[in-house]
Amino acid sequence: MGLVLLLASCSTRIESAPPFSIFPNKDYTPEQAWAIADTIPEYRIEFNPGITRDQWWLGTSITNNSDSIQELLFVPNNPHINRILVFEDQSSLPKFELGDFQSFEKRPFIDRDLVIPITLPPASTKKYLILLDKVGETFHIQPELVDFQTFYQMKSDDTLIMGLILGWMCIIFIFSIFFAIELKTWTGAIYGAYVFSISLWLATHWGLTFQYLWPSQVDWVAMARPFFNLLTNILILLLVVKFFPPKTTGKFTAKLIWGILFIQLGLLLAILFPIGILENIDFKVSFLQFTLIVSLLTNILLIFYSYQQWKANVPLAGYYLIGIAFLALFGIVLQLNQKILPMGLPHYLVDFGSAFGLLGETGIITAAFAKRASIFKKEKEQLTIEILEKEKQVADQLIQVQEDERQRLGRDLHDSIGGMLASLFIKTESISDKYPNVPLGEFKQLIEQSIQEARSLSHNLTPHHLEENGLENVLKQQIGLLRQKYPIDFNFYFQINSPINKSLQLILYRISNELLQNIVKHAHAQEALLSIAEQDGKIELIAEDDGKGIDQTSTSQGIGIKNIRERVNYLKGNLTLETNQSGTTITIIIPLHAEL
């Protein structure tokens, strides 16, 4: 859309260009300037001397062929002229005085551009002599003479284009902040600062900052454009070397980039803390020319360094190469046109050419950041997967160690303690037979209970027949033993039709057994339920009792609950605990095909 408006406006504005004469000011008085202007034909419609050391007198004649008063506006199309004096019809006193050396509100017509209002009586011709002061700076004018309706239509088009461009830059700035936060890297922040700086440079170039941000800071107006230009160059240089550190190639070029960066930092400080260099015209021109050379070197180094990284197959270097080359093409042409080699480019291209270049550059570089964010996200996901796999390996090893230790303890209980208790029971039987009068019944009963407890512990530690008998039968057997030992009415429900691998069966057994042990040891319950069922690809395990409940204010809910939570988390499941004085319900949901 911007390009369409650009072409359309260029084609229509040529018709409103008033012819004029122009000559350098050699300390002429207005009377002398009037005399000289009368001898020079008015044939120019555009003037671009590049960096000028002179003030310039512009002469033009404006005719009203109508029978009514005509209100017109003379627009030089350069919002950065330091001082303008407007003389009318051989007058030696200026009718208007305006420019950047005066505060914004003193302009005879309030607009970002320097606009001169003109009133023509019916059927009349007026001559105007305008002194233009742009000494020590680039000077380019392509005046237009329009009525108010045409002017406001032109400004509407300009405002639309500037709004689209600055709106785009705001979006890019928001994206850059997002990238800085997402990527957790300084390159995103540097890119955001670059976008912000170049947006301010654009607004300053168009005269918007003088109108809205610093309308009374006349000393700063002349310094703002070179300041933001240098700051933008510094930030883009810093961005490139930080985005593509010279690990394999381009180390010498990177050193040159750092050198140019510090040179521009010195120029920036010279603007911020003036030491009189900009007050002398010759020094000011030299300073501007040197700044131009440094800017050209900046573009060349950026393109060359990006090319080196691209040739070295550095990821995303191609994006920067295309983006920077896109902007550099516009920038070099405009710099040459303004300061070294005038090409007769229309002022509209001078005003908005850099902006269109920036649209392309920021779009491409933002695409590079988006690509990097995508790569970073994938790398982060891959790293997360690797960490989870490592954690799983560690957890598997820990569980295996626990199971090995349980099996060892179970064997020791069964083979050693169980065997010793069995031998002790046989000896007791032998003593009882030999000495029938010795009361050993209670002693024998304690030994039988110890043997039974040892077998129960051994069974809990090593469920030998889990794989052969299945989880349901082993749990039935375990609950049957608990019914014999404790006055609790146990209910058991099991409904799983899908096959369960051995590891998951073992963990479900451990969890179930831990829940059952908690009930018999701590709940003081009269009735309890253990339910294990398959539902929607998940296993739902419910342990419920009518006991005294669990103290939620306690700092610890016991090692048993902690172990259960760890096992459930290992299986990527979740555990819900509901408890009060009337009992406790623990609900565990585990994926049926949990990765083990």
ABEGO torsion letter per residue (X at the ends): XAAAAAAAAAAAAAAABBBBBBBBBBGBBAAAAAAAAAABBBABABBBAEBBABBBBBBBBBBBABABBBBBBBBAGBAABABBBBBBGGBABBABBBEAABBAAABABBBABBBBBBBBBBGBBBBBBBBBBABGBBBBBBBBBBBAAAAAAAAAAAAAAAAAAAAAAAAAAAAAAAAAAAAGBAAAAAAAAAAAAAAAAAAAAAGAAAAAABAABAAAAAAAAAAAAAAAAAAAAAAAAAABBBAABGAAAAAAAAAAAAAAAAAAAAAABBAGAAABAAAAAAAAAAAAAAAAAAAAAAAAAAAAAAAAGBBGAAAAAAAAAAAAAAAAAAAAAAAABBAGBBAAAAAAAAAAAAAAAAAAAAAAAAAAAAAAAAAAAAAAAAAAAAAAAAAAAAAAAAAAAAAAAAAAAAAAAAAAAAAAAAAAAAAAAABAABBAAAAAAAAAAAAAAAAAAAAAABBAAAAAAEAAAAAAAAAAAAAAABBBBBBBBBBBABBBBAAAAAAAAAAAAAAAAAAAAAAGBABBBBBBBBBGGBBBBBBBBABAEBBAABABAEAAAAAAAAAAAAAGBBBBBBBBAAEBBBBBBBBABBBX
